[in-house]
């Protein structure tokens, strides 16, 4: 299994969520990139977000977003000199 462009786009959407405030959602507007719109729709189909254009994270989506953001943090931390 590898990271496909579609999966990377979904991870990018999950990384946008504010995990410190679960009452804060996202709205992916019709003027967003087609990649972002499609990724958000797929996340909805997978049961990770409440609406096809974003909305709130579901319980599963919250777990996925936490893992995605943790992975992003781990991979982007610069090594100590």
C-alpha positions in Angstrom: 0.0 0.0 0.0 1.3 3.5 -0.8 0.1 7.1 -0.5 -1.9 7.9 -3.6 -2.6 11.5 -4.6 -6.3 11.0 -3.5 -5.1 9.8 0.0 -2.7 12.7 0.3 -5.5 15.1 -0.6 -7.7 13.6 2.1 -4.9 13.8 4.6 -4.5 17.5 3.7 -8.1 18.1 4.5 -7.9 16.3 7.8 -4.9 18.4 8.7 -7.0 21.5 8.4 -9.3 20.7 11.3 -8.7 22.4 14.6 -8.5 19.5 17.1 -8.6 21.7 20.1 -12.1 22.7 19.3 -14.4 19.9 18.1 -17.3 22.4 17.6 -15.3 24.1 14.8 -15.9 22.6 11.4 -14.8 23.2 7.9 -16.6 24.4 4.8 -15.0 23.6 1.5 -16.6 26.1 -0.9 -17.4 25.5 -4.5 -14.5 27.8 -5.5 -11.9 25.5 -3.7 -9.7 23.3 -5.9 -11.4 20.3 -7.5 -8.9 18.1 -5.6 -10.0 19.5 -2.2 -13.7 19.3 -3.1 -13.4 15.6 -4.2 -11.2 14.8 -1.2 -13.8 16.2 1.2 -16.6 14.3 -0.6 -14.6 11.1 -0.2 -14.1 11.8 3.5 -17.8 12.1 3.9 -18.5 8.9 2.0 -16.0 7.2 4.4 -17.9 8.5 7.4 -15.1 10.8 8.6 -16.9 14.2 8.2 -20.6 15.0 8.6 -21.2 16.8 5.3 -20.1 16.3 1.7 -18.6 19.8 1.8 -16.9 19.3 5.2 -18.9 20.0 8.3 -17.7 18.5 11.5 -15.5 15.5 12.2 -17.2 12.3 13.2 -15.8 10.2 16.0 -13.8 8.2 13.4 -12.9 11.4 11.6 -11.5 12.8 14.9 -9.3 9.8 15.3 -8.1 10.0 11.7 -7.4 13.7 11.9 -5.4 13.2 15.1 -3.3 10.5 13.5 -2.9 12.6 10.3 -1.8 15.7 12.3 0.5 13.6 14.5 2.1 12.1 11.4 2.6 15.5 9.9 4.2 16.8 13.1 6.5 13.8 13.3 7.6 14.0 9.7 8.2 17.8 9.7 10.1 18.2 12.9 13.6 19.1 12.1 16.3 17.0 13.7 18.2 18.6 16.6 21.7 19.6 15.5 
